[in-house]
Amino acid sequence: MFGIMQSRDMAKVKTVFICNNCGAQLQKWQGQCSFCHNWNTLAKFDAAAVNYRYQALTKNNLSCKLADINVPDMPRYLTGISEFDRVLGGGLVTGSVVLIGGDPGIGKSTLLLQALSKISSERRALYISGEESSAQIALRAQRLGLLDKHVNQAGELQLLEEVQLQRLQVSIDAIKPDIIVLDSIQTIYSDVLSSSPGSVAQVRECASQLTRIAKQSGATIIMVGHVTKEGALAGPRVLEHIVDTVLYFEGDTHLSFRLVRAFKNRFGAANELGIFAMTERGLHSVSNPSALFLSQHKHTVPGSCVLVTQEGSRPFLVEVQALVDTAQALNPRRLAVGLEQNRLAMLLAVLHRHAGIVCFDQDIFLNVVGGVKIVEPAADLAVLLAIQSSMYNKPLPHGLIVFGEVGLAGEIRPCIRGQERLKEAMKLGFAIALIPKANIPKQPIDGLHVIAVERIEQAIEEVKALGA
């Protein structure tokens, strides 16, 4: 009797219900999802089809010693775009999966079409479009000059208009490409699931299947991802965990500069930054970003301070600008563009407590030239010196560069790779460096006068002495 009841219960479990909002799986339908608490988001799916890839895992699932694993060589190949190769950690890795996201119109498809056009002359490349027709892609390639006879880069590039996952797998098996660009992952859907393209379940399933194809075939897949209004990648968070590399496009669409930042990279350094200039002929690598983000003042101006920041393995110089003005309202304004707002409030408290500079009745505006976002604390000292310079309307000494983290006790803390920062400043002709005492170079640098400080009040006094 027990066996008959058990077999009947097993026969009943044929379907599962998946939430289209959060991807949670439930055994029975209900009006509200138990995980995300949204109403009417559960959809019915075939349990056998959803769980097919998790079957038969125990037969050969044996452990092994780490020392016994034969590590194969992971060959890389260059895309022909130097800044793109830098962000990827030295080029594309065979069998890897790259996810690139960014605001609409910022240049994702343009950059990938340029890279794929150069690669197609040596390797079999496939561009899969779920948003544009082949004629639109060809028109963009013609506008970018990729179809010119003397260039002839994109002539061998294969184009495919398809959004159904199973048909994509058949086409990939037939073409056998070395690199695939999928534009975009939110447009792909699988017949296994009944939810609409772009839903949590569809994005997760399609990304998992495409990653499996990349690992088995050795093809490199680059997926374009949509972003939400907040700037995060649309879809489940698991999408960023599945892929090997996550890249974000940054920058204002009204400016000509574009930044590509690596937030995750299993084959290279994270937080690496690539800098591009948008032109009529597409995106071009910027070889000297330090000169790009420095404003061209004939004379030093109050409120301007040059910072040596570090993005990944690259040091480059940016200009931090501050404007301090008497507040016209009861609540003074605090506005920071390119810097964290909360950190500005903390630094102003340190400036008041340890340097005696009062700003509670002043409007303070901060800006990083060129639309760069500074996330490292090495910008603290440059921010405070720029505010002090603007408040007293006295420019900082000509040829001065600054970096250093400021603690709540007023101490100047060291920064990583201080030697590389100083060498980058030397290349651009800066002669004075105000740095933390712990970052003093072991060997003197010819032509660069290094001033080491331990506290914020000492740094302000040194700047006043230089300007005297």
C-alpha positions in Angstrom: 0.0 0.0 0.0 2.8 2.4 0.9 4.5 1.7 -2.5 1.3 2.5 -4.4 0.8 5.8 -2.5 4.4 6.8 -3.1 4.2 6.1 -6.8 1.0 8.1 -7.0 2.7 11.1 -5.3 5.7 10.9 -7.6 3.4 10.9 -10.6 1.7 14.1 -9.5 5.0 16.0 -9.4 5.2 16.9 -13.1 5.2 20.7 -13.1 6.9 23.5 -11.2 6.0 27.1 -10.9 8.8 29.7 -11.5 8.5 33.4 -10.5 9.1 35.7 -13.4 10.4 38.4 -11.1 12.9 36.6 -8.9 13.3 33.2 -10.5 12.2 31.2 -7.4 10.8 27.7 -7.9 7.6 26.5 -6.1 5.9 23.2 -6.2 2.3 24.6 -6.4 0.7 27.7 -7.7 -0.1 30.6 -5.4 -1.1 34.2 -6.0 1.9 35.7 -4.2 5.5 34.7 -4.6 6.8 33.6 -1.2 10.3 35.0 -1.9 9.8 38.4 -3.6 6.2 38.9 -2.4 5.0 40.0 -5.9 1.5 39.1 -7.0 0.6 37.0 -10.2 4.2 36.3 -11.2 4.2 32.5 -11.0 4.3 30.6 -14.3 3.8 26.9 -14.9 6.7 24.9 -16.4 7.6 21.3 -17.1 9.7 20.0 -14.2 11.5 17.5 -16.4 12.5 20.1 -18.9 13.7 22.6 -16.3 15.8 20.1 -14.3 17.2 18.0 -17.2 20.7 19.4 -16.9 20.9 18.4 -13.3 20.2 14.7 -13.9 22.9 12.0 -14.0 25.5 14.1 -12.2 26.4 11.5 -9.5 27.7 8.7 -11.7 31.2 10.2 -12.5 31.2 13.0 -10.0 34.4 12.0 -8.2 36.8 14.3 -6.4 40.5 14.6 -7.3 43.6 16.2 -5.8 44.4 19.8 -6.8 48.0 18.8 -7.5 46.9 16.1 -9.9 44.9 18.4 -12.2 46.5 19.1 -15.5 46.2 22.8 -16.1 45.8 23.5 -19.9 47.3 26.6 -21.5 44.7 29.4 -21.8 45.7 31.1 -25.1 44.6 34.6 -25.7 44.1 36.5 -28.9 44.1 40.3 -29.4 41.0 42.2 -30.6 43.2 44.8 -32.3 41.8 47.6 -30.0 44.5 48.3 -27.4 42.3 49.7 -24.6 39.8 46.9 -25.0 42.6 44.3 -24.7 43.8 46.1 -21.6 40.4 45.9 -19.9 40.1 42.2 -20.8 43.5 41.5 -19.1 45.6 41.1 -22.3 43.0 39.9 -24.9 40.2 37.4 -25.2 40.6 33.9 -23.6 39.5 30.9 -25.5 36.2 29.5 -24.1 35.5 32.5 -21.9 32.2 34.4 -21.6 32.2 38.2 -21.4 29.2 40.3 -20.3 29.3 44.0 -21.3 26.6 46.5 -20.2 26.0 50.2 -20.4 23.4 52.8 -21.1 21.6 52.9 -24.5 23.6 54.6 -27.2 26.9 54.7 -25.3 28.7 52.6 -27.9 28.5 48.9 -26.9 27.5 47.6 -30.3 29.9 50.0 -32.1 32.9 48.8 -30.1 32.0 45.1 -30.5 31.5 45.5 -34.2 34.9 47.1 -34.6 36.6 44.4 -32.6 34.8 41.6 -34.4 35.6 43.1 -37.8 39.3 43.0 -37.0 39.2 39.5 -35.6 37.3 38.1 -38.5 40.3 38.5 -40.8 42.1 35.8 -38.9 39.4 33.9 -37.0 35.8 32.7 -37.7 33.6 35.4 -36.1 29.8 35.4 -35.7 27.6 38.4 -34.8 24.2 37.4 -33.5 21.7 40.3 -33.4 18.4 40.1 -31.7 17.6 43.8 -31.9 18.9 45.0 -35.4 18.6 43.6 -38.9 21.6 42.6 -40.9 21.0 45.7 -43.1 21.2 48.0 -40.1 24.5 46.3 -39.0 25.9 46.6 -42.5 24.9 50.2 -42.6 26.8 50.9 -39.4 29.8 49.0 -40.6 29.8 51.2 -43.8 29.5 54.3 -41.7 32.5 53.3 -39.6 34.5 52.6 -42.6 34.8 48.8 -41.9 33.8 47.9 -45.4 36.2 50.1 -47.3 38.2 48.3 -50.0 41.6 49.4 -48.7 40.6 48.3 -45.1 38.4 45.2 -45.9 38.1 44.2 -42.2 34.5 43.2 -41.9 34.1 41.3 -45.2 34.4 37.8 -43.6 32.2 38.6 -40.6 29.1 36.3 -40.3 25.8 37.9 -39.4 22.8 36.0 -37.9 19.4 37.3 -37.0 18.0 34.9 -34.4 16.5 35.1 -30.9 15.4 31.5 -30.3 18.0 29.6 -28.2 17.6 26.1 -29.7 17.9 27.4 -33.3 21.0 29.4 -32.1 22.6 26.2 -30.9 22.0 24.6 -34.3 23.5 27.6 -36.1 26.6 27.7 -33.8 27.2 23.9 -34.3 27.0 24.4 -38.1 29.2 27.6 -38.3 31.7 26.6 -35.5 32.8 30.2 -34.8 35.8 31.0 -32.7 34.2 34.2 -31.3 30.5 35.0 -30.9 28.9 38.4 -30.1 25.3 38.2 -28.8 23.4 41.5 -28.9 21.7 41.2 -26.5 21.1 38.4 -23.9 17.7 40.0 -22.9 16.3 39.3 -26.4 17.1 35.5 -26.4 14.4 33.1 -25.3 14.1 29.3 -24.8 11.1 27.1 -25.7 11.7 25.2 -22.5 10.2 28.2 -20.6 7.0 29.9 -21.3 7.9 33.3 -19.9 8.7 36.3 -22.1 12.2 37.2 -23.3 14.1 39.3 -20.8 12.4 37.7 -17.8 14.5 36.4 -14.9 14.0 32.8 -15.8 14.7 33.3 -19.5 17.9 35.3 -18.9 19.2 32.8 -16.4 18.4 29.7 -18.6 19.8 31.2 -21.8 23.0 32.5 -20.1 23.6 29.1 -18.6 23.2 27.3 -21.9 25.4 29.7 -23.8 28.1 29.4 -21.1 27.9 25.6 -21.4 28.4 26.0 -25.2 31.4 28.2 -24.7 33.1 25.8 -22.3 32.4 22.7 -24.5 33.3 24.2 -27.9 36.1 26.6 -26.9 34.3 29.5 -28.5 34.5 32.9 -26.9 31.1 34.5 -26.3 30.6 38.2 -25.7 27.1 39.0 -24.5 25.6 42.5 -24.4 23.4 43.3 -21.4 20.7 45.9 -20.9 20.9 48.1 -17.8 18.1 49.4 -15.5 17.4 53.0 -14.7 19.8 52.8 -11.7 22.6 51.6 -14.0 22.7 48.0 -12.9 22.6 45.1 -15.3 19.0 44.0 -16.0 18.0 40.5 -15.1 19.0 38.2 -12.3 22.2 38.8 -10.3 23.2 35.3 -11.1 24.0 36.5 -14.6 27.1 38.3 -13.4 28.1 35.2 -11.5 27.8 32.8 -14.4 30.1 34.8 -16.8 33.9 35.1 -16.6 34.2 38.8 -17.2 31.8 41.7 -16.5 32.5 45.0 -18.2 30.6 48.3 -17.8 30.5 51.2 -20.2 30.6 54.6 -18.4 30.5 58.2 -19.5 28.1 60.8 -20.6 26.5 60.3 -24.0 26.9 64.0 -24.6 30.7 63.9 -24.2 33.1 62.3 -26.6 34.9 60.1 -24.0 33.9 56.6 -23.0 35.2 54.5 -20.2 35.1 50.7 -20.0 35.7 49.3 -16.5 36.2 45.7 -15.6 34.2 44.9 -12.4 34.9 41.1 -12.6 37.6 39.3 -14.5 38.7 35.7 -13.9 41.6 36.0 -16.3 42.9 39.5 -15.4 42.8 42.4 -13.0 39.5 43.7 -11.8 38.8 47.5 -11.9 41.0 47.9 -15.0 40.0 50.9 -17.0 39.9 51.4 -20.8 39.5 54.9 -22.2 38.0 55.6 -25.7 37.2 58.7 -27.7 33.9 58.6 -29.7 34.4 59.9 -33.3 32.5 59.7 -36.5 34.6 56.6 -37.4 33.7 54.8 -34.2 35.6 54.4 -30.9 39.3 55.0 -30.8 41.7 54.1 -28.0 43.2 57.0 -26.0 46.9 56.3 -25.5 47.6 59.2 -23.1 44.6 59.6 -20.7 46.5 61.8 -18.3 46.7 64.6 -20.8 43.1 64.1 -21.7 41.6 64.8 -18.3 43.7 67.8 -17.4 42.1 71.2 -18.3 44.3 73.5 -20.3 44.7 76.5 -18.0 47.3 79.0 -19.1 47.7 80.0 -15.4 46.8 78.2 -12.2 43.3 79.0 -10.9 41.9 78.8 -7.4 40.0 75.6 -6.6 42.0 73.3 -9.0 44.1 70.4 -7.8 45.8 67.7 -9.9 45.4 64.1 -8.5 47.3 61.0 -9.5 44.7 58.2 -9.4 45.1 54.5 -9.9 42.6 52.5 -12.0 43.6 48.9 -12.1 47.2 48.7 -13.3 47.2 52.2 -14.8 48.0 55.5 -13.0 46.8 58.6 -14.7 46.2 62.3 -13.8 42.9 63.9 -13.3 41.9 67.4 -12.2 39.7 67.9 -9.2 37.9 71.2 -9.2 36.2 72.8 -6.2 34.0 75.9 -6.0 33.2 77.4 -2.5 30.7 80.2 -2.2 28.7 81.8 0.5 25.4 80.0 1.1 22.3 81.9 0.2 20.0 79.5 2.0 19.7 78.1 5.5 21.0 74.7 4.3 24.3 74.9 2.4 24.5 72.8 -0.7 27.0 69.9 -1.0 27.3 68.6 -4.6 29.9 66.2 -5.9 30.2 65.0 -9.5 32.6 62.1 -9.9 33.2 61.6 -6.2 31.2 60.1 -3.4 28.8 62.5 -1.7 29.1 60.9 1.8 32.8 61.0 1.7 32.7 64.7 1.0 30.7 65.3 4.1 33.2 63.3 6.2 36.2 65.2 4.7 34.6 68.6 5.5 34.3 67.5 9.1 37.9 66.5 9.2 38.9 69.8 7.6 37.0 71.7 10.3 38.2 69.7 13.3 41.9 69.3 12.5 42.7 72.2 10.2 40.3 74.8 11.6 38.7 75.7 8.3 35.0 76.3 8.8 32.6 75.5 5.9 29.2 75.1 7.5 28.0 78.4 6.0 29.4 77.7 2.5 28.0 76.1 -0.6 30.6 73.5 -1.9 30.6 72.1 -5.4 33.1 69.4 -6.5 33.8 68.1 -10.0 36.2 65.7 -11.6 37.1 66.9 -15.1 36.2 64.7 -18.0 33.4 62.7 -16.4 35.7 60.3 -14.6 34.4 58.6 -11.4 37.0 58.4 -8.6 36.3 55.6 -6.1 39.6 55.2 -4.4 40.3 57.2 -1.1 43.6 58.5 -2.5 41.6 61.5 -3.8 40.9 62.8 -0.2 43.9 65.1 0.1 43.4 66.6 -3.4 39.7 67.3 -2.5 40.6 69.1 0.7 43.4 71.2 -0.9 41.0 72.2 -3.8 38.4 73.3 -1.3 40.9 75.3 0.7 42.2 76.9 -2.4 38.8 78.0 -3.6 37.7 79.2 -0.2 40.6 81.6 0.2 40.8 82.3 -3.6 44.5 81.4 -3.8 45.6 79.0 -6.5 47.8 76.0 -5.7 51.5 76.1 -6.8 52.1 75.5 -10.5 53.3 71.9 -11.3 51.9 70.4 -8.1 50.4 66.9 -8.0 48.8 65.4 -4.9 47.5 62.0 -3.6 46.8 60.6 -0.2 44.0 59.2 2.0 42.8 61.3 4.9 41.7 59.6 8.1 39.2 60.8 10.6 42.0 61.7 13.0 43.5 64.0 10.4 46.4 61.7 9.4 47.5 61.2 5.8 47.5 57.5 5.0 49.6 55.9 2.3 48.3 54.8 -1.1 49.1 51.7 -3.2 51.7 52.0 -6.0 53.0 55.4 -5.0 56.2 54.9 -7.1 54.2 54.4 -10.3 52.1 57.5 -9.6 55.1 59.7 -9.2 56.7 58.4 -12.4 53.4 59.1 -14.3 53.5 62.7 -13.0 57.1 63.0 -14.1 56.2 62.1 -17.6 53.9 65.0 -17.9 56.3 67.5 -16.5 55.1 68.0 -12.9 57.8 69.2 -10.6 56.3 69.1 -7.1 54.6 66.1 -5.4 52.7 66.4 -2.0 52.3 62.8 -0.8 52.0 60.7 2.4 55.2 60.2 4.3 54.9 56.4 3.9 55.0 56.8 0.1 58.4 58.5 0.0 60.4 56.8 -2.9 63.5 54.9 -1.8 65.5 56.5 -4.6 65.2 60.3 -5.4 63.4 61.1 -8.7 65.4 63.6 -10.8 63.4 66.7 -11.4 60.6 66.0 -8.9 60.6 67.7 -5.5 58.8 65.3 -3.1 57.1 66.8 0.0 56.0 64.1 2.5 53.3 65.0 5.1 51.7 63.1 7.9 48.7 65.2 8.8 46.2 67.4 7.0 47.2 70.6 8.8 50.8 70.0 7.9 49.8 69.6 4.2 47.9 72.9 4.2 50.9 74.7 5.8 53.3 73.2 3.2 51.0 74.4 0.4 50.9 77.9 1.9 54.7 78.0 2.2 55.1 77.0 -1.5 52.7 79.8 -2.6 54.5 82.4 -0.5 
